[in-house]
């Protein structure tokens, strides 16, 4: 980022993709103050890592990778008790559009179960729920597509079992 135009373009890319940052922060931080700190840390690390951006790859893929690495490190440093954290940060909007209380309860349980997963498993599920392809997930997380498919299948089975046992 040599010129002011390059800097402006980079800042605009971050602004255009800021939902990625908030989604990751909401998934890794149980309280507002930590989320705000994590947002700032991710933006700082994106800025510092700008030179590693490959112009032949999608910006959002690179951004996910940096943001998830920062979030996982942050989570490990500030790991606290299990708390339900919204995946989207918009649970009120979901509740407004959901007439079925059971569906709302299932969403909350899913969020709880995902939050309880290990860091890599949580990252996989966040990306999977974002409808990322296995190829995109593999690029973001630095694992093979086969590994992505296998892990997601196992995580889905684990979540299914948690739902079954929590209904009893």
Secondary structure in CASP SS format (residue, H / E / C, confidence):
PFRMAT SS
TARGET T0000
AUTHOR 0000-0000-0000
METHOD secondary structure of the structure
MODEL  1
X C 1.00
X C 1.00
X C 1.00
X H 1.00
X H 1.00
X H 1.00
X H 1.00
X H 1.00
X H 1.00
X H 1.00
X H 1.00
X H 1.00
X H 1.00
X H 1.00
X H 1.00
X H 1.00
X C 1.00
X H 1.00
X H 1.00
X H 1.00
X H 1.00
X H 1.00
X H 1.00
X H 1.00
X H 1.00
X H 1.00
X H 1.00
X H 1.00
X C 1.00
X C 1.00
X C 1.00
X H 1.00
X H 1.00
X H 1.00
X H 1.00
X H 1.00
X H 1.00
X H 1.00
X H 1.00
X H 1.00
X H 1.00
X H 1.00
X H 1.00
X H 1.00
X H 1.00
X H 1.00
X H 1.00
X H 1.00
X C 1.00
X H 1.00
X H 1.00
X H 1.00
X C 1.00
X C 1.00
X C 1.00
X C 1.00
X C 1.00
X C 1.00
X H 1.00
X H 1.00
X H 1.00
X H 1.00
X H 1.00
X H 1.00
X H 1.00
X H 1.00
X H 1.00
X H 1.00
X H 1.00
X H 1.00
X H 1.00
X H 1.00
X H 1.00
X H 1.00
X H 1.00
X H 1.00
X H 1.00
X C 1.00
X C 1.00
X C 1.00
X C 1.00
X C 1.00
X C 1.00
X C 1.00
X C 1.00
X C 1.00
X C 1.00
X C 1.00
X C 1.00
X C 1.00
X H 1.00
X H 1.00
X H 1.00
X H 1.00
X H 1.00
X H 1.00
X H 1.00
X C 1.00
X C 1.00
X C 1.00
X H 1.00
X H 1.00
X H 1.00
X H 1.00
X H 1.00
X H 1.00
X H 1.00
X H 1.00
X H 1.00
X H 1.00
X H 1.00
X H 1.00
X H 1.00
X H 1.00
X H 1.00
X C 1.00
X C 1.00
X C 1.00
X H 1.00
X H 1.00
X H 1.00
X H 1.00
X H 1.00
X H 1.00
X H 1.00
X H 1.00
X H 1.00
X H 1.00
X H 1.00
X C 1.00
X C 1.00
X C 1.00
X C 1.00
X H 1.00
X H 1.00
X H 1.00
X H 1.00
X H 1.00
X H 1.00
X H 1.00
X H 1.00
X C 1.00
X C 1.00
X C 1.00
X H 1.00
X H 1.00
X H 1.00
X H 1.00
X H 1.00
X H 1.00
X H 1.00
X H 1.00
X H 1.00
X H 1.00
X H 1.00
X H 1.00
X H 1.00
X H 1.00
X H 1.00
X H 1.00
X H 1.00
X H 1.00
X H 1.00
X H 1.00
X H 1.00
X H 1.00
X C 1.00
X C 1.00
END
